[in-house]
Amino acid sequence: MLELTDPPPALFGLGERRLLQGLQGDRPTITIVGARRASRAGLTTAQSLSRDLAVSGALVVSGMALGIDAAAHRGALESGSPTIAVLGSGADVCYPRKLEALYHEIRGSGLVLSELPPGSKPRKWTFPARNRLMAALGDMTVVVEARVSSGSLITATMAADLGREIGAVPAAVAHANGQGVNSLLRDGAHVVRHADDVLDTLIGPGMRERLGGSTGPDLPTETLQVLECVEREAGTADQIAVGGTLDPATTAVALARLELFGYLIRDAEGRFVRTTLAVPAQSL
């Protein structure tokens, strides 16, 4: 925070103050930002990435905006880990109001932070100011979906100016929300496909294993086939059954096993989503 040319004279917070005190330790801190009007795939990616980083011991920071920010906070909370929300209002003012449940959940186990005095309402200028704090807090800023002119790219630029690492999740060239992240990649940002890419960049290859392991149990051939179908982006049970060669009953059993073992989770719409848990070599 002190690296900022205009550091805040004070910080106001609600929640676990120890999270700020531990920012200078060995625990990596990742700022995740992105589009407010994000795609379903972008929201799923942000939530999964945040959850896997939190499980690996990282602390996730975001701005509690609609879209990618909210998904990042939910991913961390889903893992049972705390998260830091940096607001463009006073720490005691929930904005946007429709995220009130998320706001209270973050306060309960994590930290809500602001440089504005209690009771301060959000203004247009307070959000760019908030962005610089998020950039300063993170060892790395990761952007998931962003337009060319967006606050997320401003945050990434601020982080780069502070000497922080920048990562971006690749997106379809034709997608409007892909133009910003792809421009970051063109300019040298790290490619972020999953949590391993972030941890390898910050700490070194193989760090995820040292932080707690990322390899699951062995899988029989039929279950591995179903997992490969999910990796081809088949999300619902019906899509997976159609895309594979196994009968529906066998597919259902395999999906239940994969979810139990931690290879798959379900998003808010009930679609199966691949986690970053690796398959043992003997299963391949």
Contacts in CASP RR format, 6 or more apart in sequence:
PFRMAT RR
TARGET T0000
AUTHOR 0000-0000-0000
METHOD contacts of the structure
MODEL  1
MLELTDPPPALFGLGERRLLQGLQGDRPTITIVGARRASRAGLTTAQSLS
RDLAVSGALVVSGMALGIDAAAHRGALESGSPTIAVLGSGADVCYPRKLE
ALYHEIRGSGLVLSELPPGSKPRKWTFPARNRLMAALGDMTVVVEARVSS
GSLITATMAADLGREIGAVPAAVAHANGQGVNSLLRDGAHVVRHADDVLD
TLIGPGMRERLGGSTGPDLPTETLQVLECVEREAGTADQIAVGGTLDPAT
TAVALARLELFGYLIRDAEGRFVRTTLAVPAQSL
1 7 0 8 1.000
1 8 0 8 1.000
1 133 0 8 1.000
1 136 0 8 1.000
1 137 0 8 1.000
3 136 0 8 1.000
3 162 0 8 1.000
4 132 0 8 1.000
4 136 0 8 1.000
4 162 0 8 1.000
6 132 0 8 1.000
7 136 0 8 1.000
8 115 0 8 1.000
8 133 0 8 1.000
9 115 0 8 1.000
10 115 0 8 1.000
11 20 0 8 1.000
11 113 0 8 1.000
11 114 0 8 1.000
11 115 0 8 1.000
12 90 0 8 1.000
12 91 0 8 1.000
12 113 0 8 1.000
12 114 0 8 1.000
12 115 0 8 1.000
12 116 0 8 1.000
12 117 0 8 1.000
12 118 0 8 1.000
13 91 0 8 1.000
13 111 0 8 1.000
13 112 0 8 1.000
13 113 0 8 1.000
13 114 0 8 1.000
14 91 0 8 1.000
14 92 0 8 1.000
14 107 0 8 1.000
14 111 0 8 1.000
14 112 0 8 1.000
15 107 0 8 1.000
15 108 0 8 1.000
15 110 0 8 1.000
15 111 0 8 1.000
15 112 0 8 1.000
16 82 0 8 1.000
16 108 0 8 1.000
16 109 0 8 1.000
16 110 0 8 1.000
16 111 0 8 1.000
17 111 0 8 1.000
19 59 0 8 1.000
19 82 0 8 1.000
19 84 0 8 1.000
19 110 0 8 1.000
19 111 0 8 1.000
20 84 0 8 1.000
20 111 0 8 1.000
20 113 0 8 1.000
23 29 0 8 1.000
23 59 0 8 1.000
23 137 0 8 1.000
27 57 0 8 1.000
27 58 0 8 1.000
27 59 0 8 1.000
28 53 0 8 1.000
28 57 0 8 1.000
28 58 0 8 1.000
28 59 0 8 1.000
28 139 0 8 1.000
28 140 0 8 1.000
28 198 0 8 1.000
28 199 0 8 1.000
28 202 0 8 1.000
28 203 0 8 1.000
29 58 0 8 1.000
29 59 0 8 1.000
29 60 0 8 1.000
29 61 0 8 1.000
29 137 0 8 1.000
29 138 0 8 1.000
29 139 0 8 1.000
30 50 0 8 1.000
30 53 0 8 1.000
30 58 0 8 1.000
30 59 0 8 1.000
30 60 0 8 1.000
30 61 0 8 1.000
30 138 0 8 1.000
30 139 0 8 1.000
30 140 0 8 1.000
30 141 0 8 1.000
30 142 0 8 1.000
30 198 0 8 1.000
31 60 0 8 1.000
31 61 0 8 1.000
31 62 0 8 1.000
31 134 0 8 1.000
31 135 0 8 1.000
31 137 0 8 1.000
31 138 0 8 1.000
31 140 0 8 1.000
31 141 0 8 1.000
31 142 0 8 1.000
31 155 0 8 1.000
31 159 0 8 1.000
32 46 0 8 1.000
32 49 0 8 1.000
32 50 0 8 1.000
32 60 0 8 1.000
32 61 0 8 1.000
32 62 0 8 1.000
32 68 0 8 1.000
32 69 0 8 1.000
32 72 0 8 1.000
32 141 0 8 1.000
32 142 0 8 1.000
32 144 0 8 1.000
33 62 0 8 1.000
33 63 0 8 1.000
33 68 0 8 1.000
33 69 0 8 1.000
33 72 0 8 1.000
33 131 0 8 1.000
33 134 0 8 1.000
33 141 0 8 1.000
33 142 0 8 1.000
33 143 0 8 1.000
33 144 0 8 1.000
33 146 0 8 1.000
33 151 0 8 1.000
33 152 0 8 1.000
33 155 0 8 1.000
33 156 0 8 1.000
34 46 0 8 1.000
34 67 0 8 1.000
34 68 0 8 1.000
34 69 0 8 1.000
34 143 0 8 1.000
34 144 0 8 1.000
34 145 0 8 1.000
34 146 0 8 1.000
34 150 0 8 1.000
34 152 0 8 1.000
35 67 0 8 1.000
35 68 0 8 1.000
35 144 0 8 1.000
35 145 0 8 1.000
35 146 0 8 1.000
35 147 0 8 1.000
35 150 0 8 1.000
35 152 0 8 1.000
35 177 0 8 1.000
36 65 0 8 1.000
36 66 0 8 1.000
36 67 0 8 1.000
36 68 0 8 1.000
36 69 0 8 1.000
37 66 0 8 1.000
37 67 0 8 1.000
37 177 0 8 1.000
38 46 0 8 1.000
38 67 0 8 1.000
38 68 0 8 1.000
38 71 0 8 1.000
38 144 0 8 1.000
38 145 0 8 1.000
38 177 0 8 1.000
39 145 0 8 1.000
39 175 0 8 1.000
39 177 0 8 1.000
40 267 0 8 1.000
40 269 0 8 1.000
42 68 0 8 1.000
42 71 0 8 1.000
42 144 0 8 1.000
42 145 0 8 1.000
42 169 0 8 1.000
42 177 0 8 1.000
43 67 0 8 1.000
43 68 0 8 1.000
43 71 0 8 1.000
43 267 0 8 1.000
44 71 0 8 1.000
44 267 0 8 1.000
44 271 0 8 1.000
44 273 0 8 1.000
45 144 0 8 1.000
45 169 0 8 1.000
46 67 0 8 1.000
46 68 0 8 1.000
46 71 0 8 1.000
46 72 0 8 1.000
46 75 0 8 1.000
46 144 0 8 1.000
46 145 0 8 1.000
47 71 0 8 1.000
47 72 0 8 1.000
47 74 0 8 1.000
47 75 0 8 1.000
47 78 0 8 1.000
47 267 0 8 1.000
48 75 0 8 1.000
48 194 0 8 1.000
48 265 0 8 1.000
48 273 0 8 1.000
48 274 0 8 1.000
48 275 0 8 1.000
48 276 0 8 1.000
49 72 0 8 1.000
49 142 0 8 1.000
49 144 0 8 1.000
49 169 0 8 1.000
49 192 0 8 1.000
49 194 0 8 1.000
49 195 0 8 1.000
49 198 0 8 1.000
50 60 0 8 1.000
50 62 0 8 1.000
50 71 0 8 1.000
50 72 0 8 1.000
50 73 0 8 1.000
50 74 0 8 1.000
50 75 0 8 1.000
50 76 0 8 1.000
50 83 0 8 1.000
51 75 0 8 1.000
51 76 0 8 1.000
51 78 0 8 1.000
51 79 0 8 1.000
51 265 0 8 1.000
51 275 0 8 1.000
52 79 0 8 1.000
52 194 0 8 1.000
52 195 0 8 1.000
52 275 0 8 1.000
52 276 0 8 1.000
53 60 0 8 1.000
53 76 0 8 1.000
53 195 0 8 1.000
53 198 0 8 1.000
53 199 0 8 1.000
54 60 0 8 1.000
54 75 0 8 1.000
54 76 0 8 1.000
54 79 0 8 1.000
54 80 0 8 1.000
54 81 0 8 1.000
54 83 0 8 1.000
55 79 0 8 1.000
55 81 0 8 1.000
56 195 0 8 1.000
56 199 0 8 1.000
56 207 0 8 1.000
56 208 0 8 1.000
56 211 0 8 1.000
56 212 0 8 1.000
56 214 0 8 1.000
57 81 0 8 1.000
57 211 0 8 1.000
58 195 0 8 1.000
58 198 0 8 1.000
58 199 0 8 1.000
59 81 0 8 1.000
59 82 0 8 1.000
59 83 0 8 1.000
59 84 0 8 1.000
60 72 0 8 1.000
60 73 0 8 1.000
60 75 0 8 1.000
60 76 0 8 1.000
60 81 0 8 1.000
60 83 0 8 1.000
60 84 0 8 1.000
61 83 0 8 1.000
61 84 0 8 1.000
61 85 0 8 1.000
61 86 0 8 1.000
61 134 0 8 1.000
61 137 0 8 1.000
61 138 0 8 1.000
62 68 0 8 1.000
62 69 0 8 1.000
62 70 0 8 1.000
62 72 0 8 1.000
62 73 0 8 1.000
62 83 0 8 1.000
62 84 0 8 1.000
62 85 0 8 1.000
62 86 0 8 1.000
62 134 0 8 1.000
63 69 0 8 1.000
63 73 0 8 1.000
63 85 0 8 1.000
63 86 0 8 1.000
63 87 0 8 1.000
63 88 0 8 1.000
63 130 0 8 1.000
63 134 0 8 1.000
64 70 0 8 1.000
64 73 0 8 1.000
64 85 0 8 1.000
64 86 0 8 1.000
64 87 0 8 1.000
64 95 0 8 1.000
64 99 0 8 1.000
64 102 0 8 1.000
64 103 0 8 1.000
64 106 0 8 1.000
64 112 0 8 1.000
65 96 0 8 1.000
66 96 0 8 1.000
66 98 0 8 1.000
66 99 0 8 1.000
68 144 0 8 1.000
68 145 0 8 1.000
68 152 0 8 1.000
70 99 0 8 1.000
70 102 0 8 1.000
72 83 0 8 1.000
72 144 0 8 1.000
73 83 0 8 1.000
73 85 0 8 1.000
73 102 0 8 1.000
73 106 0 8 1.000
74 102 0 8 1.000
75 83 0 8 1.000
76 82 0 8 1.000
76 83 0 8 1.000
77 83 0 8 1.000
77 105 0 8 1.000
77 106 0 8 1.000
77 109 0 8 1.000
80 109 0 8 1.000
82 109 0 8 1.000
82 110 0 8 1.000
82 111 0 8 1.000
83 106 0 8 1.000
83 110 0 8 1.000
83 111 0 8 1.000
84 106 0 8 1.000
84 110 0 8 1.000
84 111 0 8 1.000
84 112 0 8 1.000
84 113 0 8 1.000
84 137 0 8 1.000
85 103 0 8 1.000
85 106 0 8 1.000
85 111 0 8 1.000
85 112 0 8 1.000
85 113 0 8 1.000
86 113 0 8 1.000
86 114 0 8 1.000
86 130 0 8 1.000
86 133 0 8 1.000
86 134 0 8 1.000
86 137 0 8 1.000
87 93 0 8 1.000
87 95 0 8 1.000
87 112 0 8 1.000
87 113 0 8 1.000
87 114 0 8 1.000
87 116 0 8 1.000
87 122 0 8 1.000
87 130 0 8 1.000
88 95 0 8 1.000
88 114 0 8 1.000
88 116 0 8 1.000
88 122 0 8 1.000
88 126 0 8 1.000
88 127 0 8 1.000
88 129 0 8 1.000
88 130 0 8 1.000
89 95 0 8 1.000
89 114 0 8 1.000
89 116 0 8 1.000
89 119 0 8 1.000
89 120 0 8 1.000
89 121 0 8 1.000
89 122 0 8 1.000
89 126 0 8 1.000
90 114 0 8 1.000
90 116 0 8 1.000
90 117 0 8 1.000
90 118 0 8 1.000
90 119 0 8 1.000
90 120 0 8 1.000
91 112 0 8 1.000
91 113 0 8 1.000
91 114 0 8 1.000
91 116 0 8 1.000
91 118 0 8 1.000
92 118 0 8 1.000
92 119 0 8 1.000
93 118 0 8 1.000
93 119 0 8 1.000
93 120 0 8 1.000
93 121 0 8 1.000
93 122 0 8 1.000
94 100 0 8 1.000
94 103 0 8 1.000
94 104 0 8 1.000
95 121 0 8 1.000
95 122 0 8 1.000
103 112 0 8 1.000
106 112 0 8 1.000
113 133 0 8 1.000
114 120 0 8 1.000
114 130 0 8 1.000
115 129 0 8 1.000
115 130 0 8 1.000
115 133 0 8 1.000
116 126 0 8 1.000
120 126 0 8 1.000
127 151 0 8 1.000
128 151 0 8 1.000
128 154 0 8 1.000
131 151 0 8 1.000
131 154 0 8 1.000
131 155 0 8 1.000
131 158 0 8 1.000
132 155 0 8 1.000
132 158 0 8 1.000
134 141 0 8 1.000
134 155 0 8 1.000
135 141 0 8 1.000
135 155 0 8 1.000
135 156 0 8 1.000
135 158 0 8 1.000
135 159 0 8 1.000
135 161 0 8 1.000
135 162 0 8 1.000
135 164 0 8 1.000
136 158 0 8 1.000
136 159 0 8 1.000
136 162 0 8 1.000
138 159 0 8 1.000
138 164 0 8 1.000
139 164 0 8 1.000
139 165 0 8 1.000
139 202 0 8 1.000
140 159 0 8 1.000
140 164 0 8 1.000
140 165 0 8 1.000
140 166 0 8 1.000
140 167 0 8 1.000
140 190 0 8 1.000
140 198 0 8 1.000
140 201 0 8 1.000
140 202 0 8 1.000
141 155 0 8 1.000
141 156 0 8 1.000
141 159 0 8 1.000
141 164 0 8 1.000
141 165 0 8 1.000
141 166 0 8 1.000
141 167 0 8 1.000
142 166 0 8 1.000
142 167 0 8 1.000
142 168 0 8 1.000
142 169 0 8 1.000
142 192 0 8 1.000
142 198 0 8 1.000
143 152 0 8 1.000
143 153 0 8 1.000
143 155 0 8 1.000
143 156 0 8 1.000
143 166 0 8 1.000
143 167 0 8 1.000
143 168 0 8 1.000
143 169 0 8 1.000
143 180 0 8 1.000
143 181 0 8 1.000
143 184 0 8 1.000
143 189 0 8 1.000
144 168 0 8 1.000
144 169 0 8 1.000
144 181 0 8 1.000
145 169 0 8 1.000
145 171 0 8 1.000
145 175 0 8 1.000
145 177 0 8 1.000
145 178 0 8 1.000
145 181 0 8 1.000
146 152 0 8 1.000
146 153 0 8 1.000
146 177 0 8 1.000
146 178 0 8 1.000
146 179 0 8 1.000
146 180 0 8 1.000
146 181 0 8 1.000
147 176 0 8 1.000
147 177 0 8 1.000
147 178 0 8 1.000
147 179 0 8 1.000
147 180 0 8 1.000
148 179 0 8 1.000
148 180 0 8 1.000
148 183 0 8 1.000
150 180 0 8 1.000
152 180 0 8 1.000
153 180 0 8 1.000
153 183 0 8 1.000
153 184 0 8 1.000
156 166 0 8 1.000
156 167 0 8 1.000
156 168 0 8 1.000
156 184 0 8 1.000
156 189 0 8 1.000
159 165 0 8 1.000
159 166 0 8 1.000
160 166 0 8 1.000
165 190 0 8 1.000
165 201 0 8 1.000
165 202 0 8 1.000
166 184 0 8 1.000
166 188 0 8 1.000
166 189 0 8 1.000
166 190 0 8 1.000
167 184 0 8 1.000
167 189 0 8 1.000
167 190 0 8 1.000
167 191 0 8 1.000
167 192 0 8 1.000
167 198 0 8 1.000
167 201 0 8 1.000
168 180 0 8 1.000
168 181 0 8 1.000
168 182 0 8 1.000
168 184 0 8 1.000
168 185 0 8 1.000
168 189 0 8 1.000
168 190 0 8 1.000
168 191 0 8 1.000
168 192 0 8 1.000
169 181 0 8 1.000
169 192 0 8 1.000
169 193 0 8 1.000
170 181 0 8 1.000
170 182 0 8 1.000
170 185 0 8 1.000
170 191 0 8 1.000
170 193 0 8 1.000
171 177 0 8 1.000
171 178 0 8 1.000
171 181 0 8 1.000
171 182 0 8 1.000
172 178 0 8 1.000
173 182 0 8 1.000
181 189 0 8 1.000
185 191 0 8 1.000
190 197 0 8 1.000
190 198 0 8 1.000
190 201 0 8 1.000
191 197 0 8 1.000
192 198 0 8 1.000
194 276 0 8 1.000
195 208 0 8 1.000
195 276 0 8 1.000
196 206 0 8 1.000
196 208 0 8 1.000
196 214 0 8 1.000
196 276 0 8 1.000
199 206 0 8 1.000
199 207 0 8 1.000
199 208 0 8 1.000
199 211 0 8 1.000
200 206 0 8 1.000
200 207 0 8 1.000
200 208 0 8 1.000
208 214 0 8 1.000
208 276 0 8 1.000
209 215 0 8 1.000
214 276 0 8 1.000
214 277 0 8 1.000
214 278 0 8 1.000
215 277 0 8 1.000
215 278 0 8 1.000
215 279 0 8 1.000
215 280 0 8 1.000
216 261 0 8 1.000
216 262 0 8 1.000
216 263 0 8 1.000
216 277 0 8 1.000
216 278 0 8 1.000
216 279 0 8 1.000
216 280 0 8 1.000
217 261 0 8 1.000
217 280 0 8 1.000
218 280 0 8 1.000
218 282 0 8 1.000
218 283 0 8 1.000
219 227 0 8 1.000
219 257 0 8 1.000
219 258 0 8 1.000
219 261 0 8 1.000
219 263 0 8 1.000
219 279 0 8 1.000
219 280 0 8 1.000
219 283 0 8 1.000
222 246 0 8 1.000
222 250 0 8 1.000
222 254 0 8 1.000
223 254 0 8 1.000
223 257 0 8 1.000
223 258 0 8 1.000
224 279 0 8 1.000
224 283 0 8 1.000
224 284 0 8 1.000
225 244 0 8 1.000
225 245 0 8 1.000
225 246 0 8 1.000
225 254 0 8 1.000
226 240 0 8 1.000
226 244 0 8 1.000
226 246 0 8 1.000
226 251 0 8 1.000
226 254 0 8 1.000
226 255 0 8 1.000
226 258 0 8 1.000
227 254 0 8 1.000
227 258 0 8 1.000
227 263 0 8 1.000
227 264 0 8 1.000
227 274 0 8 1.000
227 279 0 8 1.000
229 240 0 8 1.000
229 243 0 8 1.000
229 244 0 8 1.000
230 240 0 8 1.000
230 258 0 8 1.000
230 264 0 8 1.000
230 272 0 8 1.000
230 273 0 8 1.000
230 274 0 8 1.000
231 274 0 8 1.000
232 243 0 8 1.000
234 240 0 8 1.000
234 242 0 8 1.000
234 243 0 8 1.000
234 244 0 8 1.000
234 272 0 8 1.000
235 271 0 8 1.000
235 272 0 8 1.000
235 273 0 8 1.000
236 270 0 8 1.000
236 271 0 8 1.000
236 272 0 8 1.000
237 248 0 8 1.000
237 251 0 8 1.000
237 252 0 8 1.000
237 255 0 8 1.000
237 272 0 8 1.000
240 251 0 8 1.000
240 255 0 8 1.000
240 272 0 8 1.000
241 247 0 8 1.000
241 248 0 8 1.000
241 251 0 8 1.000
244 251 0 8 1.000
246 254 0 8 1.000
255 264 0 8 1.000
255 272 0 8 1.000
258 264 0 8 1.000
258 272 0 8 1.000
259 265 0 8 1.000
259 266 0 8 1.000
259 272 0 8 1.000
261 277 0 8 1.000
262 275 0 8 1.000
262 277 0 8 1.000
263 274 0 8 1.000
263 275 0 8 1.000
263 277 0 8 1.000
263 279 0 8 1.000
264 272 0 8 1.000
264 273 0 8 1.000
264 274 0 8 1.000
264 275 0 8 1.000
265 272 0 8 1.000
265 273 0 8 1.000
265 275 0 8 1.000
266 272 0 8 1.000
266 273 0 8 1.000
267 273 0 8 1.000
END
